[in-house]
């Protein structure tokens, strides 16, 4: 268990539950309770509820409990204008913070894909995903442990598309201009390269000139434009489809 996760386990009994589920894999409730809390089913349910709330364990798709997957990686720290930023892999406990930033960035309706990601997360309540359908990871930027930016990579588990991933990225308006977007983008692309991805894509409305300029500054290229793909406030807007090779 990494240091961050262990610090979240502020109770020895919860640490015992976490370690048992992690070692056993997806495990039914009765087995965990019988092995770890044979005399206290009420206490077991209480600890499980707290651990679910804190994003440490979750219900497995086939039933029972499983440890919430965590993306491995170091935490990067840097300071600009006396503000200390941290960029790190996201954890399930970051879900609410990421949703908040996604919604604030998307509310101006210039980042349609971010709106879709927010809707998916709000419905699924599952931050990191690795299954037969898709792979999904997030990195976050934080200030005083509050999420202020995100970058997200998503790829369908289809062999013919296994070399590609779609990316979204955003930073709260008050924290733009500090280099956070560049740090997040670099972190995500470095990770994608280590995972064997060869091409990363992003689509934005043509009205989002700031995003297009940002990506072009980082060597992304426009591959296609879909005319009148979006209808925003009763106005037809082109979709700019951009990509970068790794």
N, C-alpha and C positions, 0 to 999 in steps of 0.2 A: 504494500500500500504506500502511495507517495505521501510526502510530508503534509501537503495541503489537505488531502483526504483525512489523514489521521488527526489533524488538528480539528477537523469538523466533527469528529467522533468524540464528543466531550463527556462520554459516559462509558465505563468499562463494558457494561452489558451490550451496548450498541456496537462496540468494537468487536465483541464476540460474535454477534449476529452477522456483521459485515464480513468478517474473516471466514465464517462458516459458509455463507452464501457464495463468496468469491471462490473459495476452494472447491465447492461442490458443483458450481454452475447452476442453471435454473433449477430451483428446488421447491417442492410444494410446501405450503405453510406448515402443515402438520409435522413434516420431517424436521424442519428447522426448529419449531417450537419444542418438539420432543427431545432433540439433541441439545439445545441451548437453554431452554426454559421449561423443563419437565414439570415443575411445581407451580408455575406462575403464568398461565396463558393470558391473563389480563395485562400483566406487565409486558409480555411479549408483544401484544397488539399495540400497546402504547408506544413502545420503542420503534416498532415498524412504522407507525404513523409519522413519528418525528423524522425518521430516516427518509421516508418518502418525501416529506415536505422539504427536507434539506437536499434532495436530489442525490442521495447516496444509493438507494435501492429502488426498484420499480417492479411492477407486475410484468412477468414474462408473457410473451405472446401465447404460449401454450399453457399458461396457468402457473401459479406459484410465484416465487421471487427470484430476481436476479440483480446483480450489481449493475448500476448505471455505468455504461462504458465511458471511459475518459480518454481524451486525446493526449498522447504523451508529448512532452516538449517543455523547454525551459521558459521562464518568465523573463522578458526583456524589460529593462527599466531605463528611462531617459528623462531629462529635465529640460524644459524650454520656458523661458520667461518666468522662472520660479514655480512652474507647475510641474509636478512629478507625474509622469505617465507610466503605465505598465501595459505591456502587450503580451498576451499568453493564450494558450489553448483554452477554449471555453469548457465549462463544466455544466452539468444539468442544473445546478443551483443558479446559473446565470440566465436561465430561461426568461424570467420576468424582466430582467434588465435589458436583455437583447430585444424582447418584444417592444418594450417602451421606446427604445432608440429606433427600431424599425418603423414603428408607427409615426414617430415624429418626423423622420426623414421622408416617409412616404406620403404624409398628409398634404404636401404641396403638389402631389400628383405629377411629379416629374420623374418618378422612379417606379414604374409599373411593376417590374419584377419584384422589387422589395415589398410591395403590397401583397403580392402572391405568396412570398415566403412568410410574411407575417401571418397571413390567413392559415397557411399550412401548419405553422408552429402552434398557433392558438388552438387549432383543432386537434392536433396530434399530441401536444404537450411533451414532445420527445425531441431533445435538442440534437444529439448525435445519433446517427443511424447507420447501420451496416447490416443489410439483409439481402434477400434475393431480389428485391425491388430496386433499391438505390443505396448509394453511399452519401452521407451528409455530415460535414464537419463545420465548426465555427472557431474562429479566433476572436478575442475581444481586446479592446483597449479600455483601461479603467483609470479613473482619478479618484483617489480616496476610496477605493474598492467599489466604486459605482461605475457601471458600464456606460461608456460615452461613445463607443464606436464598435463596429463589427466587420468581419469579412467572413464570407460563407462560400463553401464549395460544395457542389452537388453533382453527382454523376449517376446515370442509370446503370444498373447491373446488366448491361447488354454487351455481349462480346464485341460487336462491331463498333460500339461507342466507348469501349473501355479505356481508350487513350484520351478521352475528352472530359472536360468538366465545365460546368457553368459557375460563374462567380457573381456575387453581389457584395457591395461594400458601402458603408456609410458612416459618417461621423456627425454628432450633434453640432448644430451650427455654431454654438459658442466656443467649440473646441477646434474649429477649422483654422488652418493657417499655421498649425504647430508641427506639421509633418506626420500627423497620425495616420492619415490615409496612405501615405507612402510606406510607413512602417507596416501597416496591416497588409497592404498589397504584397510587399516583399515577403512577409512571413508566409502568406498563403501560397504564393507561387513557389517558394522554396520547398514548402511541404509537398505541394503537388508534384514537383519534380522528383522528389524522393519516392513518391508512390507510383511513379511510372506514367503519369499523365504527360502528354505531348502537346496538347492544345487546350487553352482555356478561353471561354467565351463569355461575353456579356452583351446584353441588349438594353438600350436606353432610348427614350423618345428624343427626337431631334431637337426639341426645345430645351433639353438638359445640356446646355452648352458647356457648363462647368465640368460635368462628368466626362464629356467627350474630350475636352481639352486636357483634363487630368490623365485620361488613359493614353491619349496621343503622346503626352510628355513622357509616359513610361513605355513607349515603343509598341503600343497596341495599334492595330490597323483596322480600318473599316473594311469589312468583307462584303457587305451587302446593305442595301437600304430597301425596306418594304414600305412602299408608298401608302400613306393614309391608313397605317395599320392600327393606330390608336384613335379613339375619339374621346378627347379630353375637354370638358366644359363646352360640349357641342362643336368643338373644332377638331378636324381631322389632322393627325400628326404622324409623321413618318417614324418608323422604327429604325434605328441605326444599330446594326449588328457588328460588333467588334471582337477581335480575337488577338491572342499573342501566342507565339510558339515558345516552348520551353527547351 
